[in-house]
Amino acid sequence: MVDGSGKKAYQGDVGIQGDRIAAIGSLQDAQADRRILAGGKVLCPGFVDVHSHADLSFHLREQAEILEPLVRQGITTVVGGNCGMALAPLAGKNDDPILAFYRAFTGQDQSELITWRSFGGYMDALEKRGLVLNAGLLAPHGILRLNEMGQAKRLATSDELEGMKVLLRDCLDAGALGLSTGLQYFPGSQSDTQELLDLAQLLKPAGAVFTSHLRSYSNTLERAIEEVVEVVRKAEIHGQISHLFWVPHVNDRVDAWIRKAAKLGSWAYRWLKLPIPMDGALTKILAQVNRSIEDGLPLGVDVMPTAAGFTHLLAFFPPWVLEDDLASILGRLRDPKTRKRILNDIENGQSVWPHREDRAWSMNFLKLMGWSGVYVMSVVGEKNKVLEGRSLKELARDEKKHPFDVACDLLLEEDGQVLVFVTFTRPGDDFLERSLFAAMRDPHVSIVTDTLLLGCGRPAHLFYDCFPKYISKYVRDLKLISLEKGIRKCTGLPVSQLGIQRRGRLEEGFYADLVLFDLEKLGTQSTFEKPDVFPTGIEMVLINGRPVLEQGIYHPEPFSGRLLRRQNQ
């Protein structure tokens, strides 16, 4: 028994009645309709993934099939609406740019699927539809902004800010766990700290959380963290730094040297097994965060146990390209003169705080990562499916084009619907992953998947193996942290960070979200090249007392997940 609190494991029994844990202790003499003999196995709370985009699949008929990989890796609760993005509200003023935004992000026209207008209507629709696992939702700052301002590239007026406040109150009244921001993405990138603070003032009376995909994860990361700290401290609320990572920001000559050194280090690590330290930068960053936490600031952090990120390709373009509707955006990509200007901004842009100017946006990963570090994750058209998993540099070599032209042409062919992986060396690089060791150990950092399962494209391996990989690799094999503290980073810690009640712990009266696994057999064969492989060692998953996975068989129906409204969990 590993109870999710970080306390020492112990041997015992759990009695379940209905959807709750009714008793914990020595229960061999208790009456039961069914007994599960689990000697030699580990029982812990179901894993809680507080940074997910699984909510983009909840409304689909294929929800149970699409989200099966989450249940099979032991996830029982997710939090959606992250990075300022969710499928509500649509207030009627600027629905077209919002629907275009959804289409670019999900690869699917959502206009026929969305039957709601308000955030409350969205939650009601999901509750009526049913959920395969538990889910909380965050109010999405980016969508609130689009509702009031469309695709405008500027600060909000006082009237627009008041409109956003009205929408945020509606979200909170409906049960949103808090407000999420995607400050590195357009349109969130066009906000300022005062806008965030004005909105965050509404969170304190509601007891809601402020989560943030930061404005930068590179040269101004410390300032980006300070911005969140300022909002949390002044608004007197709980805050969460989303999927923390760090990318070096250097000039082209040094960048090429670092990339070669990283590839050499990766080779030395794989073949010579040299234990080269890589997490010095993240250690320093976490020390900054932990000082604030230890001083009493209610601040949390989460991280993905992988060195490859993923998002939509258009996010890497200068903010001015993303103004107006999708037709206008694609029109800019078609025009040779405008395309030349875009490339010039990418190659010569400088990441200057606060990243709102044309050449200053911090999401300039085409420059930071290089063309060889951007891989096609998902496209819609059958013709281009063969490109999934290949880098822009590889495609450019094959097509005898500049990689930027490959990116633009692909976006035009796919009507803007292209998702990509980004990495400094190659996806699945164990050496590069060593840069995350500090976060894998840190007691204030939760483990998350950043799930973007849409039923199409090449998924990230984390969507199949995040938690089994973390426990088998970082806890069992590398021993960076004890089993008890590692499980806490996947259960008790994340629920405390997002204000989720009566879950994430083995405790009488708590909901019976449980995972039974064989620690010795726990593992994964999922890779970047073949991600859709289920983990080994997960023997049983219960959601609200019902076995959803048992002896390798997935039993999604009847849906036993619950919608977690902040006021009524």
Secondary structure by P-SEA (a helix, b strand, c coil): cccccccbbbbbbbbbccccccccccccccccccccccccbbbbccccccccccccccccccccccaaaaaaacccbbbcccccccccccccccaaaaaaaaaaacccccccccccccaaaaaaaaaaacccccccccccaaaaaaaccccccccccaaaaaaaaaaaaaaaaacccbbbbcccccccccccaaaaaaaaaaaaaacbbbbbcccccccaaaaaaaaaaaaaaaacbbbbbcbbbbbbbbcaaaaaaaaaaaaaaaaaaacccccccccaaaaaaaaaaaaaaaaccbbbbbbbcccccccccccccccccccccaaaaaaaaacaaaaaaaaaaaaccccccccccccccccccccccccccbbbcccccccccccccccaaaaaaaacccaaaaaaaaaaaaccccccccccccccccccccccccccccccbbbbcccccccccccccccccaaaaaaaccccccccccaaaaaaaacaaaaaaacccccccccccccccbbbbcccccccccccccccccccccccccccccccccccccccccccccccccccc
